[in-house]
Amino acid sequence: MADASMVGLMGRVTGTIGPGLVGEVIVRVRGGAEHFLAHPASAADRIATGTVVMVVEYLPPRTVYVTAAYDS
């Protein structure tokens, strides 16, 4: 999957993301839902389980950098 097709997709955090933590998100892609390892786009951010996020960078094959999609 090309980088451009992942960037901008929305997902939901299934494992807390934060400084020093590799979290997990589930993203609807390729006609299904897939899990990706996730890091915060801003190194200081902590993103809790259940938060809706947007993919801002994709590193093949299974890593994404995300930011919260909505302000809390």
HELIX and SHEET records of a PDB file:
HELIX    1   1 ASP A    3  MET A    6  1                                   4    
SHEET    1   A 6 MET A  10  GLY A  15  0                                        
SHEET    2   A 6 GLY A  23  VAL A  29 -1                                        
SHEET    3   A 6 GLY A  32  PRO A  40 -1                                        
SHEET    4   A 6 THR A  63  ALA A  68  1                                        
SHEET    5   A 6 VAL A  52  LEU A  59 -1                                        
SHEET    6   A 6 MET A  10  GLY A  15 -1                                        
END                                                                             
